[in-house]
Amino acid sequence: MPLSDLMVLFGKWIDLPVFPVAGRRWRVFPLAATFWLFLSQVLTAGTSCSESVRKMAAVIAALGAAIPPLNMSAYCQARKHLPLECLLAIFAQTKVWLAGRARRSWH
């Protein structure tokens, strides 16, 4: 699934401002971009870190911006620093949204 489609599909359910703005910053892979890349990687079987980096380059190119030097190590480091409390908050948001739309027999 293209990264932009993933963001459109799940973006209405996931409130990304839960990611802190201050603190450690990743120049090429900010926390929100890293989250979407990681989610895409997890949802697409067999996707490597290098494929995720290529997806990031495609998004940057589609925005008409110059593609900075991207490498797999930078993405892996950024992914490692996704705050657990933010990931848990996103999980909780998604759980609430799904619970409100699931049939009662599924509960």
Jmol script that loads the backbone (N, CA, C; Angstrom):
load data "model"
ATOM      1  N   MET A   1       0.851  -1.179   0.000  1.00  0.00           N
ATOM      2  CA  MET A   1       0.000   0.000   0.000  1.00  0.00           C
ATOM      3  C   MET A   1       0.892   1.235   0.000  1.00  0.00           C
ATOM      4  N   PRO A   2       0.620   2.179  -0.896  1.00  0.00           N
ATOM      5  CA  PRO A   2       1.420   3.412  -0.895  1.00  0.00           C
ATOM      6  C   PRO A   2       1.295   4.144   0.440  1.00  0.00           C
ATOM      7  N   LEU A   3       2.366   4.776   0.838  1.00  0.00           N
ATOM      8  CA  LEU A   3       2.409   5.477   2.118  1.00  0.00           C
ATOM      9  C   LEU A   3       1.316   6.528   2.215  1.00  0.00           C
ATOM     10  N   SER A   4       1.076   7.265   1.143  1.00  0.00           N
ATOM     11  CA  SER A   4       0.046   8.312   1.174  1.00  0.00           C
ATOM     12  C   SER A   4      -1.339   7.707   1.409  1.00  0.00           C
ATOM     13  N   ASP A   5      -1.614   6.541   0.830  1.00  0.00           N
ATOM     14  CA  ASP A   5      -2.905   5.876   1.043  1.00  0.00           C
ATOM     15  C   ASP A   5      -3.052   5.441   2.496  1.00  0.00           C
ATOM     16  N   LEU A   6      -1.986   4.948   3.065  1.00  0.00           N
ATOM     17  CA  LEU A   6      -1.992   4.525   4.464  1.00  0.00           C
ATOM     18  C   LEU A   6      -2.295   5.712   5.370  1.00  0.00           C
ATOM     19  N   MET A   7      -1.680   6.851   5.088  1.00  0.00           N
ATOM     20  CA  MET A   7      -1.893   8.050   5.895  1.00  0.00           C
ATOM     21  C   MET A   7      -3.338   8.537   5.772  1.00  0.00           C
ATOM     22  N   VAL A   8      -3.908   8.448   4.579  1.00  0.00           N
ATOM     23  CA  VAL A   8      -5.299   8.861   4.383  1.00  0.00           C
ATOM     24  C   VAL A   8      -6.234   7.893   5.100  1.00  0.00           C
ATOM     25  N   LEU A   9      -5.984   6.603   4.971  1.00  0.00           N
ATOM     26  CA  LEU A   9      -6.842   5.592   5.570  1.00  0.00           C
ATOM     27  C   LEU A   9      -6.852   5.657   7.097  1.00  0.00           C
ATOM     28  N   PHE A  10      -5.666   5.700   7.699  1.00  0.00           N
ATOM     29  CA  PHE A  10      -5.575   5.670   9.160  1.00  0.00           C
ATOM     30  C   PHE A  10      -5.463   7.047   9.805  1.00  0.00           C
ATOM     31  N   GLY A  11      -5.129   8.061   9.019  1.00  0.00           N
ATOM     32  CA  GLY A  11      -4.918   9.397   9.576  1.00  0.00           C
ATOM     33  C   GLY A  11      -6.123   9.978  10.276  1.00  0.00           C
ATOM     34  N   LYS A  12      -7.320   9.596   9.843  1.00  0.00           N
ATOM     35  CA  LYS A  12      -8.526  10.125  10.483  1.00  0.00           C
ATOM     36  C   LYS A  12      -8.777   9.496  11.852  1.00  0.00           C
ATOM     37  N   TRP A  13      -8.118   8.383  12.141  1.00  0.00           N
ATOM     38  CA  TRP A  13      -8.298   7.714  13.431  1.00  0.00           C
ATOM     39  C   TRP A  13      -7.133   7.939  14.376  1.00  0.00           C
ATOM     40  N   ILE A  14      -6.009   8.315  13.845  1.00  0.00           N
ATOM     41  CA  ILE A  14      -4.799   8.428  14.665  1.00  0.00           C
ATOM     42  C   ILE A  14      -4.434   9.894  14.807  1.00  0.00           C
ATOM     43  N   ASP A  15      -4.403  10.348  16.043  1.00  0.00           N
ATOM     44  CA  ASP A  15      -4.062  11.733  16.342  1.00  0.00           C
ATOM     45  C   ASP A  15      -2.556  11.817  16.562  1.00  0.00           C
ATOM     46  N   LEU A  16      -1.820  12.189  15.521  1.00  0.00           N
ATOM     47  CA  LEU A  16      -0.365  12.208  15.629  1.00  0.00           C
ATOM     48  C   LEU A  16       0.212  13.283  16.535  1.00  0.00           C
ATOM     49  N   PRO A  17      -0.541  14.312  16.905  1.00  0.00           N
ATOM     50  CA  PRO A  17       0.071  15.246  17.855  1.00  0.00           C
ATOM     51  C   PRO A  17       0.494  14.614  19.175  1.00  0.00           C
ATOM     52  N   VAL A  18       0.188  13.334  19.398  1.00  0.00           N
ATOM     53  CA  VAL A  18       0.691  12.689  20.610  1.00  0.00           C
ATOM     54  C   VAL A  18       2.207  12.577  20.569  1.00  0.00           C
ATOM     55  N   PHE A  19       2.817  12.723  19.383  1.00  0.00           N
ATOM     56  CA  PHE A  19       4.268  12.698  19.312  1.00  0.00           C
ATOM     57  C   PHE A  19       4.830  14.012  19.830  1.00  0.00           C
ATOM     58  N   PRO A  20       5.815  13.958  20.704  1.00  0.00           N
ATOM     59  CA  PRO A  20       6.395  15.194  21.227  1.00  0.00           C
ATOM     60  C   PRO A  20       7.119  15.977  20.135  1.00  0.00           C
ATOM     61  N   VAL A  21       7.015  17.287  20.218  1.00  0.00           N
ATOM     62  CA  VAL A  21       7.705  18.146  19.257  1.00  0.00           C
ATOM     63  C   VAL A  21       9.118  18.434  19.740  1.00  0.00           C
ATOM     64  N   ALA A  22       9.274  18.576  21.042  1.00  0.00           N
ATOM     65  CA  ALA A  22      10.595  18.874  21.602  1.00  0.00           C
ATOM     66  C   ALA A  22      11.376  17.582  21.811  1.00  0.00           C
ATOM     67  N   GLY A  23      12.588  17.730  22.225  1.00  0.00           N
ATOM     68  CA  GLY A  23      13.415  16.572  22.503  1.00  0.00           C
ATOM     69  C   GLY A  23      14.251  16.184  21.303  1.00  0.00           C
ATOM     70  N   ARG A  24      14.644  14.943  21.254  1.00  0.00           N
ATOM     71  CA  ARG A  24      15.502  14.458  20.178  1.00  0.00           C
ATOM     72  C   ARG A  24      14.765  14.557  18.849  1.00  0.00           C
ATOM     73  N   ARG A  25      15.424  15.128  17.887  1.00  0.00           N
ATOM     74  CA  ARG A  25      14.841  15.276  16.557  1.00  0.00           C
ATOM     75  C   ARG A  25      15.684  14.531  15.555  1.00  0.00           C
ATOM     76  N   TRP A  26      15.016  13.968  14.590  1.00  0.00           N
ATOM     77  CA  TRP A  26      15.684  13.257  13.515  1.00  0.00           C
ATOM     78  C   TRP A  26      15.504  14.089  12.265  1.00  0.00           C
ATOM     79  N   ARG A  27      16.590  14.581  11.749  1.00  0.00           N
ATOM     80  CA  ARG A  27      16.561  15.534  10.644  1.00  0.00           C
ATOM     81  C   ARG A  27      15.763  15.014   9.452  1.00  0.00           C
ATOM     82  N   VAL A  28      16.048  13.839   8.994  1.00  0.00           N
ATOM     83  CA  VAL A  28      15.381  13.317   7.805  1.00  0.00           C
ATOM     84  C   VAL A  28      14.120  12.539   8.172  1.00  0.00           C
ATOM     85  N   PHE A  29      14.120  11.888   9.300  1.00  0.00           N
ATOM     86  CA  PHE A  29      12.990  11.062   9.706  1.00  0.00           C
ATOM     87  C   PHE A  29      12.370  11.606  10.993  1.00  0.00           C
ATOM     88  N   PRO A  30      11.511  12.628  10.892  1.00  0.00           N
ATOM     89  CA  PRO A  30      10.830  13.105  12.102  1.00  0.00           C
ATOM     90  C   PRO A  30       9.916  12.004  12.652  1.00  0.00           C
ATOM     91  N   LEU A  31       9.497  12.144  13.891  1.00  0.00           N
ATOM     92  CA  LEU A  31       8.737  11.088  14.547  1.00  0.00           C
ATOM     93  C   LEU A  31       7.474  10.701  13.787  1.00  0.00           C
ATOM     94  N   ALA A  32       6.715  11.676  13.310  1.00  0.00           N
ATOM     95  CA  ALA A  32       5.471  11.341  12.602  1.00  0.00           C
ATOM     96  C   ALA A  32       5.762  10.556  11.328  1.00  0.00           C
ATOM     97  N   ALA A  33       6.741  10.985  10.548  1.00  0.00           N
ATOM     98  CA  ALA A  33       7.100  10.273   9.320  1.00  0.00           C
ATOM     99  C   ALA A  33       7.609   8.875   9.653  1.00  0.00           C
ATOM    100  N   THR A  34       8.393   8.763  10.707  1.00  0.00           N
ATOM    101  CA  THR A  34       8.916   7.462  11.121  1.00  0.00           C
ATOM    102  C   THR A  34       7.784   6.527  11.512  1.00  0.00           C
ATOM    103  N   PHE A  35       6.796   7.062  12.227  1.00  0.00           N
ATOM    104  CA  PHE A  35       5.639   6.246  12.615  1.00  0.00           C
ATOM    105  C   PHE A  35       4.932   5.683  11.383  1.00  0.00           C
ATOM    106  N   TRP A  36       4.624   6.548  10.402  1.00  0.00           N
ATOM    107  CA  TRP A  36       3.905   6.086   9.204  1.00  0.00           C
ATOM    108  C   TRP A  36       4.740   5.069   8.428  1.00  0.00           C
ATOM    109  N   LEU A  37       6.026   5.296   8.333  1.00  0.00           N
ATOM    110  CA  LEU A  37       6.886   4.333   7.643  1.00  0.00           C
ATOM    111  C   LEU A  37       6.895   2.991   8.370  1.00  0.00           C
ATOM    112  N   PHE A  38       6.991   3.042   9.684  1.00  0.00           N
ATOM    113  CA  PHE A  38       7.027   1.825  10.481  1.00  0.00           C
ATOM    114  C   PHE A  38       5.696   1.073  10.366  1.00  0.00           C
ATOM    115  N   LEU A  39       4.571   1.800  10.436  1.00  0.00           N
ATOM    116  CA  LEU A  39       3.263   1.159  10.298  1.00  0.00           C
ATOM    117  C   LEU A  39       3.150   0.499   8.927  1.00  0.00           C
ATOM    118  N   SER A  40       3.595   1.193   7.909  1.00  0.00           N
ATOM    119  CA  SER A  40       3.583   0.633   6.563  1.00  0.00           C
ATOM    120  C   SER A  40       4.437  -0.627   6.485  1.00  0.00           C
ATOM    121  N   GLN A  41       5.578  -0.581   7.120  1.00  0.00           N
ATOM    122  CA  GLN A  41       6.485  -1.733   7.117  1.00  0.00           C
ATOM    123  C   GLN A  41       5.851  -2.933   7.820  1.00  0.00           C
ATOM    124  N   VAL A  42       5.184  -2.683   8.941  1.00  0.00           N
ATOM    125  CA  VAL A  42       4.571  -3.762   9.707  1.00  0.00           C
ATOM    126  C   VAL A  42       3.373  -4.359   8.956  1.00  0.00           C
ATOM    127  N   LEU A  43       2.602  -3.524   8.285  1.00  0.00           N
ATOM    128  CA  LEU A  43       1.390  -3.993   7.605  1.00  0.00           C
ATOM    129  C   LEU A  43       1.658  -4.653   6.253  1.00  0.00           C
ATOM    130  N   THR A  44       2.871  -4.487   5.735  1.00  0.00           N
ATOM    131  CA  THR A  44       3.208  -5.060   4.443  1.00  0.00           C
ATOM    132  C   THR A  44       4.263  -6.138   4.655  1.00  0.00           C
ATOM    133  N   ALA A  45       3.838  -7.377   4.579  1.00  0.00           N
ATOM    134  CA  ALA A  45       4.743  -8.499   4.840  1.00  0.00           C
ATOM    135  C   ALA A  45       5.966  -8.439   3.940  1.00  0.00           C
ATOM    136  N   GLY A  46       7.119  -8.688   4.543  1.00  0.00           N
ATOM    137  CA  GLY A  46       8.358  -8.762   3.786  1.00  0.00           C
ATOM    138  C   GLY A  46       8.975  -7.426   3.421  1.00  0.00           C
ATOM    139  N   THR A  47       8.436  -6.331   3.950  1.00  0.00           N
ATOM    140  CA  THR A  47       8.999  -5.016   3.640  1.00  0.00           C
ATOM    141  C   THR A  47      10.262  -4.795   4.465  1.00  0.00           C
ATOM    142  N   SER A  48      11.336  -4.458   3.797  1.00  0.00           N
ATOM    143  CA  SER A  48      12.612  -4.221   4.470  1.00  0.00           C
ATOM    144  C   SER A  48      12.733  -2.758   4.877  1.00  0.00           C
ATOM    145  N   CYS A  49      13.721  -2.485   5.694  1.00  0.00           N
ATOM    146  CA  CYS A  49      14.006  -1.089   6.065  1.00  0.00           C
ATOM    147  C   CYS A  49      14.399  -0.284   4.831  1.00  0.00           C
ATOM    148  N   SER A  50      15.136  -0.890   3.915  1.00  0.00           N
ATOM    149  CA  SER A  50      15.544  -0.156   2.719  1.00  0.00           C
ATOM    150  C   SER A  50      14.335   0.185   1.850  1.00  0.00           C
ATOM    151  N   GLU A  51      13.331  -0.681   1.815  1.00  0.00           N
ATOM    152  CA  GLU A  51      12.093  -0.371   1.082  1.00  0.00           C
ATOM    153  C   GLU A  51      11.372   0.800   1.741  1.00  0.00           C
ATOM    154  N   SER A  52      11.375   0.851   3.073  1.00  0.00           N
ATOM    155  CA  SER A  52      10.761   1.973   3.784  1.00  0.00           C
ATOM    156  C   SER A  52      11.469   3.280   3.452  1.00  0.00           C
ATOM    157  N   VAL A  53      12.781   3.231   3.363  1.00  0.00           N
ATOM    158  CA  VAL A  53      13.550   4.426   2.997  1.00  0.00           C
ATOM    159  C   VAL A  53      13.188   4.869   1.579  1.00  0.00           C
ATOM    160  N   ARG A  54      13.008   3.913   0.677  1.00  0.00           N
ATOM    161  CA  ARG A  54      12.589   4.259  -0.693  1.00  0.00           C
ATOM    162  C   ARG A  54      11.203   4.899  -0.700  1.00  0.00           C
ATOM    163  N   LYS A  55      10.306   4.417   0.171  1.00  0.00           N
ATOM    164  CA  LYS A  55       8.972   5.017   0.273  1.00  0.00           C
ATOM    165  C   LYS A  55       9.075   6.470   0.731  1.00  0.00           C
ATOM    166  N   MET A  56       9.958   6.730   1.687  1.00  0.00           N
ATOM    167  CA  MET A  56      10.152   8.095   2.177  1.00  0.00           C
ATOM    168  C   MET A  56      10.647   8.983   1.039  1.00  0.00           C
ATOM    169  N   ALA A  57      11.586   8.492   0.253  1.00  0.00           N
ATOM    170  CA  ALA A  57      12.107   9.258  -0.881  1.00  0.00           C
ATOM    171  C   ALA A  57      10.992   9.557  -1.877  1.00  0.00           C
ATOM    172  N   ALA A  58      10.102   8.602  -2.094  1.00  0.00           N
ATOM    173  CA  ALA A  58       8.990   8.801  -3.028  1.00  0.00           C
ATOM    174  C   ALA A  58       8.037   9.882  -2.526  1.00  0.00           C
ATOM    175  N   VAL A  59       7.772   9.890  -1.229  1.00  0.00           N
ATOM    176  CA  VAL A  59       6.892  10.916  -0.655  1.00  0.00           C
ATOM    177  C   VAL A  59       7.524  12.295  -0.789  1.00  0.00           C
ATOM    178  N   ILE A  60       8.802  12.396  -0.488  1.00  0.00           N
ATOM    179  CA  ILE A  60       9.510  13.676  -0.595  1.00  0.00           C
ATOM    180  C   ILE A  60       9.494  14.156  -2.048  1.00  0.00           C
ATOM    181  N   ALA A  61       9.738  13.250  -2.983  1.00  0.00           N
ATOM    182  CA  ALA A  61       9.737  13.611  -4.403  1.00  0.00           C
ATOM    183  C   ALA A  61       8.343  14.052  -4.851  1.00  0.00           C
ATOM    184  N   ALA A  62       7.313  13.364  -4.367  1.00  0.00           N
ATOM    185  CA  ALA A  62       5.939  13.726  -4.734  1.00  0.00           C
ATOM    186  C   ALA A  62       5.567  15.114  -4.227  1.00  0.00           C
ATOM    187  N   LEU A  63       6.186  15.523  -3.136  1.00  0.00           N
ATOM    188  CA  LEU A  63       5.938  16.867  -2.602  1.00  0.00           C
ATOM    189  C   LEU A  63       6.722  17.931  -3.356  1.00  0.00           C
ATOM    190  N   GLY A  64       7.567  17.487  -4.281  1.00  0.00           N
ATOM    191  CA  GLY A  64       8.346  18.420  -5.083  1.00  0.00           C
ATOM    192  C   GLY A  64       9.583  18.946  -4.388  1.00  0.00           C
ATOM    193  N   ALA A  65       9.963  18.329  -3.288  1.00  0.00           N
ATOM    194  CA  ALA A  65      11.145  18.777  -2.545  1.00  0.00           C
ATOM    195  C   ALA A  65      12.374  17.989  -2.998  1.00  0.00           C
ATOM    196  N   ALA A  66      13.522  18.572  -2.748  1.00  0.00           N
ATOM    197  CA  ALA A  66      14.774  17.872  -3.041  1.00  0.00           C
ATOM    198  C   ALA A  66      14.923  16.723  -2.053  1.00  0.00           C
ATOM    199  N   ILE A  67      15.300  15.573  -2.561  1.00  0.00           N
ATOM    200  CA  ILE A  67      15.453  14.400  -1.698  1.00  0.00           C
ATOM    201  C   ILE A  67      16.807  14.477  -1.005  1.00  0.00           C
ATOM    202  N   PRO A  68      16.792  14.552   0.344  1.00  0.00           N
ATOM    203  CA  PRO A  68      18.063  14.581   1.069  1.00  0.00           C
ATOM    204  C   PRO A  68      18.706  13.203   1.047  1.00  0.00           C
ATOM    205  N   PRO A  69      19.962  13.124   1.443  1.00  0.00           N
ATOM    206  CA  PRO A  69      20.589  11.802   1.530  1.00  0.00           C
ATOM    207  C   PRO A  69      19.837  10.945   2.557  1.00  0.00           C
ATOM    208  N   LEU A  70      19.288   9.843   2.118  1.00  0.00           N
ATOM    209  CA  LEU A  70      18.547   8.941   3.000  1.00  0.00           C
ATOM    210  C   LEU A  70      19.322   7.641   3.128  1.00  0.00           C
ATOM    211  N   ASN A  71      19.317   7.099   4.331  1.00  0.00           N
ATOM    212  CA  ASN A  71      19.948   5.791   4.482  1.00  0.00           C
ATOM    213  C   ASN A  71      19.187   4.952   5.492  1.00  0.00           C
ATOM    214  N   MET A  72      19.357   3.665   5.370  1.00  0.00           N
ATOM    215  CA  MET A  72      18.645   2.719   6.192  1.00  0.00           C
ATOM    216  C   MET A  72      18.996   2.882   7.672  1.00  0.00           C
ATOM    217  N   SER A  73      20.241   3.182   7.965  1.00  0.00           N
ATOM    218  CA  SER A  73      20.664   3.332   9.353  1.00  0.00           C
ATOM    219  C   SER A  73      19.922   4.478  10.040  1.00  0.00           C
ATOM    220  N   ALA A  74      19.759   5.590   9.341  1.00  0.00           N
ATOM    221  CA  ALA A  74      19.045   6.741   9.923  1.00  0.00           C
ATOM    222  C   ALA A  74      17.602   6.378  10.232  1.00  0.00           C
ATOM    223  N   TYR A  75      16.963   5.656   9.309  1.00  0.00           N
ATOM    224  CA  TYR A  75      15.576   5.230   9.537  1.00  0.00           C
ATOM    225  C   TYR A  75      15.497   4.273  10.726  1.00  0.00           C
ATOM    226  N   CYS A  76      16.384   3.303  10.780  1.00  0.00           N
ATOM    227  CA  CYS A  76      16.374   2.331  11.881  1.00  0.00           C
ATOM    228  C   CYS A  76      16.610   3.008  13.227  1.00  0.00           C
ATOM    229  N   GLN A  77      17.499   3.986  13.271  1.00  0.00           N
ATOM    230  CA  GLN A  77      17.746   4.737  14.505  1.00  0.00           C
ATOM    231  C   GLN A  77      16.514   5.535  14.903  1.00  0.00           C
ATOM    232  N   ALA A  78      15.876   6.186  13.928  1.00  0.00           N
ATOM    233  CA  ALA A  78      14.672   6.965  14.222  1.00  0.00           C
ATOM    234  C   ALA A  78      13.548   6.052  14.712  1.00  0.00           C
ATOM    235  N   ARG A  79      13.413   4.908  14.083  1.00  0.00           N
ATOM    236  CA  ARG A  79      12.376   3.951  14.475  1.00  0.00           C
ATOM    237  C   ARG A  79      12.597   3.459  15.897  1.00  0.00           C
ATOM    238  N   LYS A  80      13.843   3.248  16.241  1.00  0.00           N
ATOM    239  CA  LYS A  80      14.185   2.778  17.588  1.00  0.00           C
ATOM    240  C   LYS A  80      13.800   3.816  18.654  1.00  0.00           C
ATOM    241  N   HIS A  81      13.726   5.085  18.257  1.00  0.00           N
ATOM    242  CA  HIS A  81      13.439   6.144  19.216  1.00  0.00           C
ATOM    243  C   HIS A  81      11.986   6.609  19.209  1.00  0.00           C
ATOM    244  N   LEU A  82      11.096   5.853  18.556  1.00  0.00           N
ATOM    245  CA  LEU A  82       9.677   6.178  18.667  1.00  0.00           C
ATOM    246  C   LEU A  82       9.276   6.006  20.130  1.00  0.00           C
ATOM    247  N   PRO A  83       8.718   7.035  20.763  1.00  0.00           N
ATOM    248  CA  PRO A  83       8.384   6.931  22.184  1.00  0.00           C
ATOM    249  C   PRO A  83       7.284   5.891  22.428  1.00  0.00           C
ATOM    250  N   LEU A  84       7.557   4.960  23.318  1.00  0.00           N
ATOM    251  CA  LEU A  84       6.601   3.903  23.633  1.00  0.00           C
ATOM    252  C   LEU A  84       5.278   4.495  24.106  1.00  0.00           C
ATOM    253  N   GLU A  85       5.318   5.546  24.916  1.00  0.00           N
ATOM    254  CA  GLU A  85       4.078   6.126  25.429  1.00  0.00           C
ATOM    255  C   GLU A  85       3.222   6.682  24.290  1.00  0.00           C
ATOM    256  N   CYS A  86       3.845   7.167  23.233  1.00  0.00           N
ATOM    257  CA  CYS A  86       3.100   7.663  22.074  1.00  0.00           C
ATOM    258  C   CYS A  86       2.476   6.513  21.293  1.00  0.00           C
ATOM    259  N   LEU A  87       3.232   5.433  21.137  1.00  0.00           N
ATOM    260  CA  LEU A  87       2.691   4.261  20.445  1.00  0.00           C
ATOM    261  C   LEU A  87       1.519   3.674  21.228  1.00  0.00           C
ATOM    262  N   LEU A  88       1.620   3.647  22.557  1.00  0.00           N
ATOM    263  CA  LEU A  88       0.519   3.146  23.383  1.00  0.00           C
ATOM    264  C   LEU A  88      -0.700   4.056  23.272  1.00  0.00           C
ATOM    265  N   ALA A  89      -0.483   5.375  23.190  1.00  0.00           N
ATOM    266  CA  ALA A  89      -1.595   6.316  23.031  1.00  0.00           C
ATOM    267  C   ALA A  89      -2.291   6.105  21.688  1.00  0.00           C
ATOM    268  N   ILE A  90      -1.525   5.873  20.648  1.00  0.00           N
ATOM    269  CA  ILE A  90      -2.110   5.608  19.326  1.00  0.00           C
ATOM    270  C   ILE A  90      -2.906   4.310  19.361  1.00  0.00           C
ATOM    271  N   PHE A  91      -2.377   3.294  20.023  1.00  0.00           N
ATOM    272  CA  PHE A  91      -3.091   2.027  20.168  1.00  0.00           C
ATOM    273  C   PHE A  91      -4.419   2.260  20.892  1.00  0.00           C
ATOM    274  N   ALA A  92      -4.385   3.038  21.975  1.00  0.00           N
ATOM    275  CA  ALA A  92      -5.607   3.311  22.746  1.00  0.00           C
ATOM    276  C   ALA A  92      -6.623   4.071  21.900  1.00  0.00           C
ATOM    277  N   GLN A  93      -6.173   5.052  21.117  1.00  0.00           N
ATOM    278  CA  GLN A  93      -7.082   5.799  20.241  1.00  0.00           C
ATOM    279  C   GLN A  93      -7.755   4.869  19.237  1.00  0.00           C
ATOM    280  N   THR A  94      -6.960   4.013  18.639  1.00  0.00           N
ATOM    281  CA  THR A  94      -7.470   3.101  17.623  1.00  0.00           C
ATOM    282  C   THR A  94      -8.449   2.106  18.242  1.00  0.00           C
ATOM    283  N   LYS A  95      -8.134   1.632  19.441  1.00  0.00           N
ATOM    284  CA  LYS A  95      -8.995   0.682  20.141  1.00  0.00           C
ATOM    285  C   LYS A  95     -10.361   1.313  20.434  1.00  0.00           C
ATOM    286  N   VAL A  96     -10.376   2.557  20.905  1.00  0.00           N
ATOM    287  CA  VAL A  96     -11.624   3.252  21.206  1.00  0.00           C
ATOM    288  C   VAL A  96     -12.438   3.441  19.925  1.00  0.00           C
ATOM    289  N   TRP A  97     -11.759   3.858  18.856  1.00  0.00           N
ATOM    290  CA  TRP A  97     -12.460   4.086  17.593  1.00  0.00           C
ATOM    291  C   TRP A  97     -13.087   2.789  17.091  1.00  0.00           C
ATOM    292  N   LEU A  98     -12.322   1.695  17.113  1.00  0.00           N
ATOM    293  CA  LEU A  98     -12.833   0.414  16.629  1.00  0.00           C
ATOM    294  C   LEU A  98     -13.940  -0.139  17.515  1.00  0.00           C
ATOM    295  N   ALA A  99     -13.801   0.000  18.830  1.00  0.00           N
ATOM    296  CA  ALA A  99     -14.815  -0.510  19.755  1.00  0.00           C
ATOM    297  C   ALA A  99     -16.153   0.185  19.533  1.00  0.00           C
ATOM    298  N   GLY A 100     -16.123   1.446  19.172  1.00  0.00           N
ATOM    299  CA  GLY A 100     -17.362   2.186  18.926  1.00  0.00           C
ATOM    300  C   GLY A 100     -18.039   1.790  17.628  1.00  0.00           C
ATOM    301  N   ARG A 101     -17.329   1.097  16.759  1.00  0.00           N
ATOM    302  CA  ARG A 101     -17.887   0.731  15.459  1.00  0.00           C
ATOM    303  C   ARG A 101     -18.090  -0.773  15.273  1.00  0.00           C
ATOM    304  N   ALA A 102     -17.608  -1.555  16.203  1.00  0.00           N
ATOM    305  CA  ALA A 102     -17.738  -3.015  16.102  1.00  0.00           C
ATOM    306  C   ALA A 102     -19.123  -3.467  16.561  1.00  0.00           C
ATOM    307  N   ARG A 103     -19.583  -4.524  15.972  1.00  0.00           N
ATOM    308  CA  ARG A 103     -20.863  -5.103  16.416  1.00  0.00           C
ATOM    309  C   ARG A 103     -20.737  -5.562  17.864  1.00  0.00           C
ATOM    310  N   ARG A 104     -21.809  -5.438  18.581  1.00  0.00           N
ATOM    311  CA  ARG A 104     -21.783  -5.839  19.986  1.00  0.00           C
ATOM    312  C   ARG A 104     -21.394  -7.312  20.150  1.00  0.00           C
ATOM    313  N   SER A 105     -21.778  -8.138  19.199  1.00  0.00           N
ATOM    314  CA  SER A 105     -21.458  -9.566  19.309  1.00  0.00           C
ATOM    315  C   SER A 105     -19.968  -9.826  19.218  1.00  0.00           C
ATOM    316  N   TRP A 106     -19.214  -8.864  18.707  1.00  0.00           N
ATOM    317  CA  TRP A 106     -17.765  -9.020  18.587  1.00  0.00           C
ATOM    318  C   TRP A 106     -17.037  -8.676  19.893  1.00  0.00           C
ATOM    319  N   HIS A 107     -17.715  -7.990  20.808  1.00  0.00           N
ATOM    320  CA  HIS A 107     -17.059  -7.544  22.050  1.00  0.00           C
ATOM    321  C   HIS A 107     -16.782  -8.711  22.961  1.00  0.00           C
TER     322      HIS A 107
END
end "model"
wireframe off; spacefill off
backbone 0.3
color backbone group
